[in-house]
Amino acid sequence: MAPGRRSVDYRIDPFDLHLFAAVLEHGSITAAAAATSLSLAAASARIKALESSVGAKLLDRSKAGASPTDAGRALARHGRHVLSVLEGLHAEMASFGRGLRGTVRMLCNTAALSEELPPRLGRFLLRHPDLDVDVQELPSDAVLDGLRRGVGDLGIVADYVDTSGLITRHWRDDHLVALLPRKWVAGPLRSIPFADLLDRPFVGLSRERGLSQFLAKQAGRSGRALHHRVRLGNFDAVARIVEAGVGAAIMPSSAGSRLRGAAARSVPLSDAWAKRRLLICTTPQASELASVKWLAASLLEA
């Protein structure tokens, strides 16, 4: 070890991460101690030992409570990830204890999760009662990042992202459409550019949804921002607000065809990026897993 360089102690008790998260949540060590069933002295000692372990001051203490330092904020960010991974580890190990062979971790974009995936996934789960599927919705580029980092076994993405190094198979075509209040459409309209809608109000999904992030990027490329009157949890709810005449919505063509009606019309977007293919992706390593092969085959069935 180089002179003067401090060795890193990786022996951090997960409970201390839980305690530290409670301090940030409740604003004081006293309240965190009560929330975690510790005495104040024990909680203070564990926080002091945690600071010693990481080699940095984590909290600024005052009469008003405790607030995180820059190091504390960094620890909180990593700590949330570590606790989430541990929770997943315990859940998966418990599944083995119930006789399950394993869990397939699936990452997918909004278009896949909202329309095409649920019925196919249901059939797979019925055929394989000894397997669980952990599904997480992410933007397509984040799906690929997750696969490459090993936090996902199988992903579904739109084909605008770089899938180099992954095994990909075409799943289905996905054309984004605008669902518009019918009173906005005066006559025949075969398609519409996304830019023509940017001065209009929008109805959409929550900000963290993959499609929302994708559309925000497309608007940003023209120096614009979408004005959402309201954000909702699913396309069915979005369509009801569009039908009331509040604003436009962007969604996969399958959802637009299903939800258009007397008060709303589905119009394809003419932008090149709106004409997409959905791809099933795996890493070469994950593709060798029997459970991943079975899930991919089930999704690819006609």
C-alpha positions as CSV (number, residue, x, y, z in Angstrom):
1,M,0.0,0.0,0.0
2,A,1.4,3.5,-0.9
3,P,2.6,5.6,2.1
4,G,-0.1,7.8,3.5
5,R,-3.0,6.0,1.7
6,R,-5.8,4.9,4.0
7,S,-7.0,1.3,3.6
8,V,-10.7,1.0,2.8
9,D,-12.8,-0.9,5.3
10,Y,-15.7,-2.5,3.4
11,R,-17.2,-4.1,6.5
12,I,-20.2,-1.8,6.7
13,D,-23.2,-3.3,8.5
14,P,-26.3,-3.0,6.3
15,F,-28.2,-2.1,9.5
16,D,-26.0,1.0,9.8
17,L,-27.1,2.0,6.3
18,H,-30.7,1.5,7.3
19,L,-30.1,3.6,10.4
20,F,-28.4,6.4,8.4
21,A,-31.3,6.4,5.9
22,A,-33.6,6.8,8.9
23,V,-31.6,9.8,10.1
24,L,-32.0,11.5,6.8
25,E,-35.7,10.6,6.6
26,H,-36.6,11.8,10.1
27,G,-34.1,14.7,10.4
28,S,-32.4,13.7,13.6
29,I,-30.5,10.8,15.3
30,T,-33.0,10.8,18.1
31,A,-36.0,10.2,15.8
32,A,-34.0,7.7,13.8
33,A,-33.1,5.8,17.0
34,A,-36.8,5.6,17.9
35,A,-37.7,4.4,14.4
36,T,-35.1,1.7,14.4
37,S,-35.8,0.6,18.1
38,L,-32.4,1.7,19.3
39,S,-31.4,3.8,22.3
40,L,-30.1,7.3,21.4
41,A,-26.6,6.3,22.8
42,A,-26.5,3.1,20.7
43,A,-27.7,5.0,17.5
44,S,-25.1,7.7,18.1
45,A,-22.3,5.2,18.6
46,R,-23.2,3.3,15.4
47,I,-23.3,6.6,13.3
48,K,-19.8,7.5,14.8
49,A,-18.5,4.0,13.9
50,L,-19.9,4.4,10.4
51,E,-18.1,7.7,9.9
52,S,-14.9,6.1,11.2
53,S,-15.4,3.2,8.8
54,V,-15.8,5.4,5.7
55,G,-13.3,7.9,6.8
56,A,-15.5,11.0,6.4
57,K,-17.9,13.1,8.3
58,L,-21.4,12.2,7.2
59,L,-23.7,14.5,9.2
60,D,-23.7,18.1,10.3
61,R,-25.3,18.1,13.8
62,S,-27.1,21.1,15.3
63,K,-29.9,21.8,17.8
64,A,-32.3,21.6,14.9
65,G,-31.3,18.1,14.0
66,A,-28.9,16.4,11.6
67,S,-28.3,17.1,7.9
68,P,-26.1,15.2,5.5
69,T,-22.7,16.4,4.3
70,D,-21.6,15.9,0.7
71,A,-20.1,12.6,1.8
72,G,-23.4,11.7,3.6
73,R,-25.4,12.4,0.5
74,A,-23.1,10.1,-1.5
75,L,-23.4,7.4,1.1
76,A,-27.2,7.7,1.1
77,R,-27.3,7.3,-2.7
78,H,-25.1,4.2,-2.6
79,G,-26.7,2.9,0.5
80,R,-30.2,2.9,-1.1
81,H,-28.8,0.9,-3.9
82,V,-27.1,-1.6,-1.6
83,L,-30.2,-2.1,0.5
84,S,-32.3,-2.6,-2.6
85,V,-29.9,-5.2,-3.9
86,L,-29.9,-7.0,-0.5
87,E,-33.7,-6.9,-0.4
88,G,-33.7,-8.5,-3.8
89,L,-31.1,-11.1,-2.7
90,H,-33.2,-12.1,0.3
91,A,-36.4,-12.3,-1.8
92,E,-34.7,-14.5,-4.4
93,M,-33.1,-16.8,-1.8
94,A,-36.5,-17.1,-0.2
95,S,-37.9,-18.2,-3.5
96,F,-35.4,-21.0,-3.7
97,G,-36.5,-22.0,-0.2
98,R,-40.1,-22.3,-1.6
99,G,-38.8,-24.7,-4.3
100,L,-38.5,-22.1,-7.1
101,R,-35.5,-22.6,-9.5
102,G,-35.0,-18.9,-9.9
103,T,-36.0,-15.4,-11.0
104,V,-35.6,-13.9,-14.5
105,R,-34.9,-10.2,-14.2
106,M,-36.6,-8.4,-17.1
107,L,-36.0,-4.7,-18.1
108,C,-38.3,-3.2,-20.6
109,N,-39.5,0.1,-22.1
110,T,-43.0,1.6,-21.7
111,A,-44.3,0.4,-25.0
112,A,-43.6,-3.2,-24.2
113,L,-44.8,-3.1,-20.6
114,S,-48.1,-1.2,-21.2
115,E,-49.5,-3.3,-24.1
116,E,-47.9,-6.4,-25.5
117,L,-46.0,-7.8,-22.5
118,P,-48.6,-8.6,-19.8
119,P,-50.7,-11.3,-21.7
120,R,-47.5,-13.0,-23.0
121,L,-45.9,-12.8,-19.6
122,G,-49.0,-14.3,-18.0
123,R,-48.8,-17.4,-20.3
124,F,-45.1,-17.9,-19.5
125,L,-45.8,-17.8,-15.7
126,L,-48.6,-20.3,-16.0
127,R,-46.3,-22.7,-18.0
128,H,-43.4,-22.2,-15.5
129,P,-44.8,-22.2,-12.0
130,D,-41.2,-22.7,-10.6
131,L,-40.0,-19.4,-12.1
132,D,-40.6,-15.8,-11.0
133,V,-40.1,-12.7,-13.3
134,D,-38.9,-9.4,-11.8
135,V,-40.0,-6.7,-14.3
136,Q,-38.7,-3.1,-14.2
137,E,-39.7,-0.4,-16.6
138,L,-36.8,1.9,-17.9
139,P,-36.0,4.0,-20.9
140,S,-34.4,1.9,-23.7
141,D,-30.9,3.3,-23.1
142,A,-31.1,2.5,-19.4
143,V,-32.3,-1.0,-20.2
144,L,-29.1,-1.7,-22.2
145,D,-27.0,-0.2,-19.4
146,G,-28.7,-2.5,-16.9
147,L,-28.1,-5.6,-19.1
148,R,-24.4,-4.7,-19.6
149,R,-24.0,-4.1,-15.8
150,G,-25.6,-7.5,-15.1
151,V,-28.6,-6.2,-13.2
152,G,-31.0,-7.6,-15.9
153,D,-31.2,-10.9,-17.7
154,L,-33.4,-9.9,-20.6
155,G,-34.4,-6.6,-22.0
156,I,-37.0,-5.1,-24.5
157,V,-35.9,-1.9,-26.2
158,A,-36.7,0.3,-29.1
159,D,-34.2,0.0,-32.0
160,Y,-32.9,3.6,-31.8
161,V,-30.3,2.6,-29.2
162,D,-26.9,0.9,-29.7
163,T,-27.3,-2.8,-29.0
164,S,-23.7,-3.7,-30.0
165,G,-22.3,-6.6,-28.0
166,L,-25.8,-8.0,-27.2
167,I,-27.8,-10.7,-28.8
168,T,-31.0,-9.1,-30.3
169,R,-34.1,-10.5,-31.9
170,H,-36.9,-8.5,-33.5
171,W,-40.0,-8.8,-31.4
172,R,-42.6,-6.5,-33.0
173,D,-43.1,-3.2,-34.7
174,D,-44.1,-0.2,-32.6
175,H,-45.3,3.1,-34.3
176,L,-45.9,6.0,-31.9
177,V,-49.2,7.8,-32.5
178,A,-50.8,11.0,-31.2
179,L,-54.2,10.5,-29.5
180,L,-56.0,13.8,-30.1
181,P,-59.3,15.3,-29.0
182,R,-61.6,14.8,-32.1
183,K,-62.6,18.4,-32.0
184,W,-58.9,19.3,-32.8
185,V,-59.0,17.4,-36.1
186,A,-61.1,19.2,-38.7
187,G,-60.7,16.8,-41.6
188,P,-58.6,13.9,-43.0
189,L,-55.2,13.6,-41.3
190,R,-53.0,10.7,-42.3
191,S,-50.1,11.7,-40.0
192,I,-48.7,14.6,-38.0
193,P,-45.2,15.8,-37.0
194,F,-44.5,15.9,-33.3
195,A,-43.3,19.5,-33.7
196,D,-46.8,20.6,-34.7
197,L,-48.1,19.5,-31.3
198,L,-45.5,21.2,-29.1
199,D,-47.6,24.4,-28.8
200,R,-50.5,22.3,-27.5
201,P,-51.1,21.0,-24.0
202,F,-50.3,17.4,-23.3
203,V,-51.7,14.6,-21.2
204,G,-49.1,12.0,-20.3
205,L,-47.6,9.3,-18.0
206,S,-45.5,10.1,-15.0
207,R,-42.1,11.7,-15.4
208,E,-40.1,8.6,-14.5
209,R,-41.8,6.5,-17.2
210,G,-39.5,5.6,-20.1
211,L,-41.8,7.0,-22.8
212,S,-42.1,10.3,-20.9
213,Q,-38.3,10.7,-20.7
214,F,-38.0,9.7,-24.4
215,L,-40.5,12.3,-25.5
216,A,-38.9,15.0,-23.3
217,K,-35.6,14.4,-25.1
218,Q,-37.2,14.6,-28.5
219,A,-38.9,18.0,-27.6
220,G,-35.6,19.2,-26.1
221,R,-33.8,18.6,-29.4
222,S,-35.8,21.4,-30.9
223,G,-35.3,23.6,-27.9
224,R,-38.9,23.1,-26.7
225,A,-40.5,21.6,-23.6
226,L,-43.8,19.7,-23.3
227,H,-46.5,21.3,-21.2
228,H,-48.4,18.6,-19.4
229,R,-51.7,19.5,-17.9
230,V,-51.8,16.3,-16.0
231,R,-49.8,13.0,-15.7
232,L,-51.5,9.7,-15.0
233,G,-50.5,6.1,-14.3
234,N,-51.7,4.3,-17.5
235,F,-52.9,4.9,-21.1
236,D,-56.5,4.2,-20.3
237,A,-56.7,7.0,-17.8
238,V,-54.7,9.3,-20.2
239,A,-57.2,8.6,-23.0
240,R,-60.2,9.6,-20.8
241,I,-58.6,13.0,-20.3
242,V,-57.8,13.4,-24.0
243,E,-61.5,12.6,-24.8
244,A,-62.5,15.4,-22.5
245,G,-60.6,17.8,-24.8
246,V,-57.8,18.7,-22.4
247,G,-54.8,17.8,-24.5
248,A,-52.9,15.5,-26.8
249,A,-51.1,12.2,-25.8
250,I,-48.4,10.2,-27.4
251,M,-48.6,6.4,-27.1
252,P,-47.9,3.1,-28.9
253,S,-50.2,2.5,-31.9
254,S,-51.6,-0.6,-30.2
255,A,-52.8,1.6,-27.3
256,G,-54.0,4.3,-29.6
257,S,-56.1,1.9,-31.7
258,R,-57.6,0.4,-28.6
259,L,-58.4,3.7,-26.9
260,R,-59.6,5.9,-29.8
261,G,-63.3,6.5,-29.9
262,A,-66.0,9.0,-30.6
263,A,-64.2,11.8,-28.8
264,A,-60.6,10.9,-29.6
265,R,-58.7,10.2,-32.8
266,S,-55.4,8.3,-33.2
267,V,-53.0,9.9,-35.7
268,P,-49.6,8.4,-36.6
269,L,-46.6,10.6,-35.9
270,S,-44.7,11.3,-39.2
271,D,-41.2,11.6,-37.5
272,A,-38.7,8.9,-38.4
273,W,-38.0,8.2,-34.7
274,A,-41.7,7.4,-34.1
275,K,-41.4,4.3,-36.4
276,R,-39.6,1.8,-34.2
277,R,-39.0,-1.8,-33.8
278,L,-39.0,-3.5,-30.4
279,L,-36.1,-5.8,-29.8
280,I,-35.6,-8.6,-27.3
281,C,-32.0,-8.3,-26.0
282,T,-29.8,-10.4,-23.8
283,T,-26.1,-10.6,-23.1
284,P,-24.2,-13.6,-24.4
285,Q,-23.8,-14.8,-20.8
286,A,-27.5,-14.5,-19.9
287,S,-28.6,-16.1,-23.1
288,E,-27.1,-19.4,-21.9
289,L,-29.5,-19.5,-18.9
290,A,-32.4,-22.0,-19.5
291,S,-34.9,-19.7,-17.8
292,V,-33.9,-16.8,-20.1
293,K,-34.2,-19.0,-23.2
294,W,-37.6,-20.1,-22.1
295,L,-38.9,-16.6,-21.5
296,A,-37.5,-15.3,-24.8
297,A,-39.0,-18.2,-26.7
298,S,-42.4,-17.6,-25.0
299,L,-42.3,-13.9,-25.9
300,L,-41.4,-14.6,-29.5
301,E,-44.3,-17.0,-30.0
302,A,-46.8,-15.7,-32.6
